[in-house]
Amino acid sequence: MRTRVDRSWNRPAEDRARDLLARMTLAEKCTQLTYDSPAIPRLDIPAYNWWNECLHGVGRAGLATVFPQAIGLAATFDVDLIHRVAVAISDEARAKHHAHASRGDRGIYKGLTFWSPNINIFRDPRWGRGHETYGECPYLTSRIGVAFVRGLQGDDPNYLKVIATPKHMAAHSGPEKGRHGFDAKVSEADLNDTYLPAFRATVVEGGAFSVMGAYTASTALPAAPARCCWNRFFAASGDSPATPFPIVARLPIFMSITRSPKHRRNRPRWRYPAGLISAAGRITRICIRRSRRGW
């Protein structure tokens, strides 16, 4: 049965979103937690794929301008230049999205939510993904990260050009081969001085509307949902994000990390500042099962 949805543009977006959520069933809400969210025809909600990449140009969806890799951009030490690069990327991203959507193509790499920039700290070349980052300096990474996020999301007071997703929060940089079970034992000082400043800056200053969690553990806890990490995220400066933001997470990875007895004892309750988008469909089945048991 198709339900009439309020499309009054003179109402605040938050009110229209609440109205839409109130019309959705629990099962429908669960399906929207995956990166490849299916359509809900009765509510005129089209399918949407949250996975897109634009580390140094719009990736994997046809022709686009290819800028130097992130480590090369950082070598310019030119924050204004990198902001202009991000503006150009978001111009192309918006145009490509509209072109695909006008043909009914809402598949992977066609949306407006981009899993960029990579603001991990690059300390060891054996990691294997250092070229995606802005190097080893927390300050330079913070300044470039803020410029890149602002360039992607635009400066319109009401609308975002695209959504940026700084990643992978926080101590993610190695070893790549064991990233699904590696436990990054980082000291309190190193976490606050080295690994978290760029994430704090891109959210508080840059206004990033999304953050991707690390795939690894952090001191025996899955890094993305660990409450200690979120507490430290803003504690040093007393800042808070201008708006709640979703977390892009990898649930099968959390499950593999928490499978061992040591990690299971330390498994946190899943509490987030806002929403959760999983890069795997398994979260839909988890949420439905938990809801039937009263969550």
PALUMPA-594252 format. One line per 3 residues: their letters; for each residue x, y, z of C-alpha. Coordinates in Angstrom, 1 decimal, decimal comma, always signed. Each point is the difference from the previous one (the first is absolute). Example, Ala and Ser with C-alpha at 12.3 -4.5 7.8 and 13.67 -1.06 7.14 Angstrom:
residues 2
AS) +12,3:-4,5:+7,8 | +1,4:+3,4:-0,7
end
This chain:
residues 295
MRT) +0,0:+0,0:+0,0 | +1,5:+3,3:-1,1 | +0,0:+2,8:+2,7
RVD) -0,1:+3,6:-0,8 | +3,2:+1,7:+1,2 | +0,2:+3,7:+1,0
RSW) +2,1:+1,8:-2,6 | -0,7:+3,6:+1,2 | +3,3:+1,7:-0,6
NRP) -0,9:+2,9:+2,3 | +0,2:-2,4:+3,0 | +3,4:-0,6:+1,7
AED) +1,8:-3,0:-1,3 | +0,2:-1,5:+3,5 | -3,8:+0,1:+0,3
RAR) -0,5:-1,7:-3,4 | +2,6:-2,6:+0,9 | -1,8:-0,8:+3,3
DLL) -3,3:-0,2:-1,9 | +1,6:-2,5:-2,4 | +1,6:-2,1:+2,7
ARM) -3,4:-0,2:+1,8 | -1,5:-1,6:-3,1 | +2,7:-2,6:-0,3
TLA) -0,3:-3,5:+1,5 | +2,8:-1,4:+2,1 | +1,0:-2,4:-2,7
EKC) +0,2:+2,9:-2,5 | +2,2:+2,0:+2,3 | +2,3:-3,0:+0,4
TQL) +0,5:-0,3:-3,7 | +1,1:+3,6:-0,2 | +3,0:-0,7:+2,3
TYD) +2,0:-1,7:-2,7 | +2,2:+1,7:-2,6 | -2,2:-1,3:-2,8
SPA) -3,3:+1,3:+1,4 | -2,9:-1,4:-2,1 | -3,0:+2,0:-1,2
IPR) -3,2:+0,3:+2,0 | -2,6:+0,4:-2,8 | -3,0:+0,7:+2,2
LDI) +1,8:+3,1:+1,4 | +1,5:+1,0:-3,3 | +3,5:-0,5:+1,5
PAY) +2,5:-0,9:-2,8 | +2,8:-2,4:+0,5 | +3,2:+1,5:+1,2
NWW) +3,6:-1,3:+0,1 | +2,1:+1,8:+2,6 | +3,3:-1,2:-1,3
NEC) +2,0:+2,5:-2,1 | +3,6:+1,0:-0,2 | +1,8:+3,3:-0,9
LHG) +3,4:-0,1:+1,6 | +1,6:+1,9:-2,9 | -2,9:+0,2:-2,4
VGR) -3,4:-1,7:-0,5 | +0,9:-3,7:-0,2 | -1,5:-3,1:-1,6
AGL) -3,0:+1,5:-1,8 | +1,2:+1,0:-3,5 | +2,2:+2,8:-1,1
ATV) +1,1:+2,6:+2,5 | +3,0:+2,4:+0,6 | +2,8:-1,9:+1,7
FPQ) +2,0:+2,2:+2,4 | +3,3:-1,0:+1,6 | -0,2:-2,7:+2,7
AIG) -0,6:+1,3:+3,6 | +3,6:-0,3:+1,1 | +1,0:+2,1:-3,1
LAA) -2,6:+2,6:+0,8 | +1,3:+0,3:+3,5 | +3,5:+0,5:-1,3
TFD) -1,1:+3,3:-1,4 | -0,7:+1,4:+3,5 | -2,6:+2,1:-1,7
VDL) -3,3:-0,1:+1,9 | -1,7:+2,5:-2,3 | +0,9:-2,1:-3,0
IHR) -1,3:-3,2:+1,5 | -3,2:+1,8:+0,9 | -0,4:+0,9:-3,7
VAV) +0,7:-3,5:-1,0 | -2,8:-1,2:+2,3 | -2,4:+2,6:-1,4
AIS) +0,7:-1,3:-3,5 | -0,5:-3,6:+1,1 | -3,3:+0,8:+1,6
DEA) -1,2:+1,9:-3,1 | +0,7:-3,1:-2,1 | -1,5:-2,3:+2,7
RAK) -3,3:+1,9:+0,1 | -0,3:+0,1:-3,8 | +0,8:-3,7:-0,4
HHA) -2,6:-0,9:+2,7 | -2,7:+2,0:-1,7 | +0,9:-1,6:-3,4
HAS) -0,2:-3,5:+1,4 | -3,2:+0,7:+2,1 | -1,8:+1,5:-3,0
RGD) +0,5:-3,4:-1,7 | -1,2:-1,9:+3,0 | +3,5:-1,2:+0,9
RGI) +0,4:+0,0:+3,7 | +2,6:-2,6:+0,3 | +3,4:-0,1:+1,7
YKG) +2,3:+3,0:-0,5 | -2,9:+2,1:-1,2 | -1,1:+1,8:+3,2
LTF) +1,0:+3,1:+1,9 | +1,5:-1,5:+3,1 | +3,8:-0,3:-0,5
WSP) +2,3:-2,0:+2,3 | +2,8:+2,5:-0,2 | +2,4:+1,5:+1,1
NIN) +2,3:-2,5:+1,6 | +1,6:+1,9:+3,0 | +1,8:-2,9:+1,6
IFR) +3,6:+0,7:+1,1 | +2,6:-1,6:-2,2 | +3,0:-1,1:+2,0
DPR) +1,1:-3,3:-1,5 | +0,2:-0,7:-3,8 | -0,7:-3,7:+0,7
WGR) -3,6:+0,9:+0,7 | -0,8:+0,1:-3,7 | -2,5:+2,8:-0,2
GHE) +2,2:+2,9:+0,9 | -0,5:+1,6:-3,5 | -3,7:+0,6:+0,9
TYG) +1,0:+2,2:+3,0 | +1,5:+3,5:+0,5 | +3,1:-1,4:+1,7
ECP) +1,2:-0,2:+3,6 | -0,6:+3,5:+1,3 | -3,2:+0,4:+2,1
YLT) -0,1:+3,7:-0,5 | +0,4:-0,1:-3,8 | -2,5:-2,8:-0,3
SRI) -2,5:+2,0:+2,1 | +0,3:+3,1:-2,2 | -0,2:-1,8:-3,3
GVA) -2,9:-2,2:+1,3 | -2,1:+3,0:+1,0 | +0,7:+1,7:-3,4
FVR) -0,9:-3,2:-1,9 | -3,2:-0,6:+2,0 | -1,2:+3,6:-0,4
GLQ) +0,8:-0,1:-3,7 | -2,0:-3,2:-0,5 | -3,1:+1,0:+2,1
GDD) -0,2:+3,6:-1,3 | -1,0:+3,2:+1,9 | -3,7:+0,2:-0,7
PNY) -1,8:+0,6:+3,4 | -2,8:-2,4:-0,8 | +1,3:-2,7:-2,4
LKV) +3,1:-2,2:-0,2 | +1,6:-0,6:-3,4 | +1,1:-3,4:+1,2
IAT) +0,8:-1,6:+3,3 | +3,6:-0,5:+1,1 | +1,0:-2,9:+2,1
PKH) +3,4:+0,3:+1,7 | +1,5:-3,5:+0,7 | +1,0:-2,3:+1,7
MAA) -0,4:+1,1:+3,6 | +2,5:-0,2:+1,5 | +3,2:-2,1:+0,4
HSG) -0,6:-1,9:-3,3 | +3,3:+0,1:-1,8 | +1,2:-3,6:+0,1
PEK) +0,7:-2,7:-0,5 | -2,4:-0,2:-3,0 | +0,1:-3,8:-0,3
GRH) -1,3:-0,5:+3,6 | -2,3:+3,1:+0,1 | -3,1:-2,0:+0,9
GFD) +1,5:-1,3:+3,3 | +2,9:+2,2:+0,7 | +0,0:+1,7:+3,4
AKV) +1,5:+3,5:-0,1 | +1,5:+0,6:+3,4 | +0,3:+3,8:+0,1
SEA) +0,9:+2,0:+3,0 | -2,3:+2,7:+1,3 | +2,5:+2,7:-1,0
DLN) +0,6:-1,4:-3,5 | -3,7:-0,3:-0,6 | -0,8:+3,6:+1,0
DTY) +3,2:+1,5:-1,5 | +0,3:-2,0:-3,2 | -3,0:-2,0:-1,1
LPA) -3,1:+2,0:+1,0 | +0,8:+3,7:-0,8 | -0,8:-0,4:-3,7
FRA) -3,3:-1,6:+0,8 | -0,9:+2,7:+2,5 | +0,9:+2,7:-2,5
TVV) -1,9:-1,4:-3,0 | -3,2:-0,4:+2,1 | +0,1:+3,1:+2,2
EGG) +1,6:+2,4:-2,5 | -0,7:-1,7:-3,3 | -3,5:-1,0:+0,8
AFS) +0,4:-3,6:-1,3 | -3,4:-1,6:+0,0 | +1,3:-3,6:+0,2
VMG) +3,0:-1,9:+1,4 | +1,2:-3,5:-0,8 | +1,3:-2,1:+2,8
AYT) +3,2:-2,0:-0,1 | -0,2:-3,7:-0,8 | +2,4:-0,9:+2,8
AST) -0,4:-0,3:+3,8 | +1,3:+2,7:+2,3 | +1,3:-1,3:+3,3
ALP) -2,2:-3,1:-0,3 | -3,1:+1,9:-1,1 | -1,3:+0,3:-3,6
AAP) +1,3:+3,5:-0,9 | -3,1:+1,5:-1,5 | -2,6:-0,7:+2,8
ARC) +2,4:+0,3:+2,9 | -1,5:+2,5:+2,4 | +3,5:+1,0:+1,3
CWN) +0,9:+1,2:-3,5 | -3,1:+2,2:-0,4 | +0,5:+1,4:+3,5
RFF) +3,6:+1,0:-0,9 | -1,1:+1,3:-3,4 | -1,3:+3,3:+1,4
AAS) +1,2:-0,1:+3,6 | +3,4:+1,7:-0,6 | -1,6:+3,2:-1,4
GDS) -3,4:-0,1:+1,5 | -1,5:+0,3:-3,5 | -2,9:-1,9:-1,5
PAT) -1,1:-0,5:-3,6 | -2,4:+2,5:-1,4 | -2,4:-2,8:-0,9
PFP) -0,2:-3,7:+0,8 | +1,7:-2,1:-2,6 | -0,3:-3,6:-1,2
IVA) +2,8:-2,5:+0,3 | +0,9:-2,2:-2,9 | +0,9:-3,3:+1,6
RLP) +0,9:-3,6:-0,9 | -2,1:-2,3:+2,1 | +1,5:-3,3:-1,1
IFM) +3,4:+1,4:+1,0 | -1,3:+1,0:+3,4 | -1,4:-3,5:+0,4
SIT) +3,3:-1,6:-0,9 | +1,9:+2,2:+2,4 | -2,4:-0,7:+2,9
RSP) -0,1:-3,7:-0,6 | +3,0:-0,8:+2,2 | -0,6:-0,4:+3,8
KHR) +2,4:+2,9:+0,8 | -1,8:+2,4:-2,4 | -3,5:-1,3:+1,0
RNR) +0,6:+0,9:+3,6 | +0,6:+3,6:-1,0 | -2,7:+0,3:-2,7
PRW) -1,8:+3,4:+0,5 | -3,6:+0,7:-0,4 | -0,7:+1,4:-3,4
RYP) -0,8:+3,7:+0,6 | +0,7:+2,6:-2,6 | -0,5:+3,8:-0,2
AGL) -2,5:-0,5:-2,9 | -0,5:-2,6:-2,7 | +1,9:-3,0:-1,3
ISA) +0,6:-1,1:-3,6 | +1,5:-3,4:-0,3 | +2,1:-1,1:-2,9
AGR) -1,5:-3,4:+0,2 | -3,6:-1,2:-0,1 | +0,4:-2,1:+3,1
ITR) -1,0:+2,9:+2,2 | -3,6:-0,2:-1,3 | -0,4:-3,6:+1,3
ICI) +1,7:+0,9:+3,3 | -2,4:+3,0:+0,6 | -3,1:-2,0:-0,9
RRS) +1,0:-2,8:+2,3 | +0,8:+2,4:+2,9 | -3,2:+2,0:-0,5
RRG) -2,1:-3,2:+0,3 | +1,7:-0,6:+3,4 | -0,7:+3,5:+1,2
W) +3,4:+1,2:-1,3
end
